[in-house]
Structure formats: C-alpha cells, structure tokens
Amino acid sequence: MTQRDYVPEITAFTCSYCGYMAADTAGALHIEYPANVRLVRLPCTGKTDVQYLLEAFEKGADAVYIVACSLGNCHHVRGNERGRARVGRAKEILASVGIEPERLEMFFVSGGMGATFAEIAKQMTDRAKALGPSPLRRPVGVSG
C-alpha cells in the first residue's frame, strides 16, 4: 500500500449536544466529510476517559479526536473542561510510549457548525495521512 492509497482509521468522540449535533447538521446540509471517521457518541465530553482514548488507538485508530461544546457553553457546565484535561493526560501517555501526541486532538464547536465539523474531520484525516499508520495498527489479515 502506498502513502497515496493509505486511508487512516479515525475515531471521533462527540458529546450528545454540540458535537453530535454539528455532525448531524453537516449531514442535513449535505456537507461531506471523510467516510473513514467513526463517531462515538458520549453524553458529555466530561465523560471522556483516558482509557477510551487509548483503547481507540489499541483497536486500530490512526487518529482520535473529541468534539465538544464551545468552552463556556457546555450543557453539563464544565464537562468539556474536564474532557480537555483528560485529553492532555492522554497525550502525555502517548508521547511516553513513543506515539505522536498529534494523533489526538480536541475541538470545541456549537451544534450549528456543520461545515466546521466537516473541516475538522478533513483536517484530522490529513494529519493522520501525514503521520502515516499508527504504530499500534495491525497489518491487514493479522488478528489478535
């Protein structure tokens, strides 16, 4: 497989409010974003656990990102701030085991930002392509 043919696996954790609504808005407006992005809906990004983020990489994600409510506008008051702190901790863990922390990111949007949601998906796909396959990604046909 050449770098050109490489399609990264991306996992996006979204809150049920702004993050998921932004994805839904993108769909309603027929704004396309890469099909390689798998959405995982959380009640709030404050429920983001470092373990969830690391497991996404263990299960083959080349990049992971979180889409939360805008800072200061979390439906659960400060949940997105708690999520941001956990993303920071997960980045430290990734770096400590030799995985680029740039493979993990967090974004803040409102529900009506469908075009922004699509752009984020494209940015993360481009970033993962530039970084190449995750060191944890198993070659095709290898189980475990």
Secondary structure, 3 states (H helix, E strand, C coil): CCCCCCCCCEEEEEECCHHHHHHHHHHHCCCCCCCCEEEEEECCHHHCCHHHHHHHHHCCCCEEEEEEECCCCECCECHHHHHHHHHHHHHHHHHHCCCCHHHEEEEEECCCCHHHHHHHHHHHHHHHHHHCCCCCCCCCCCCC
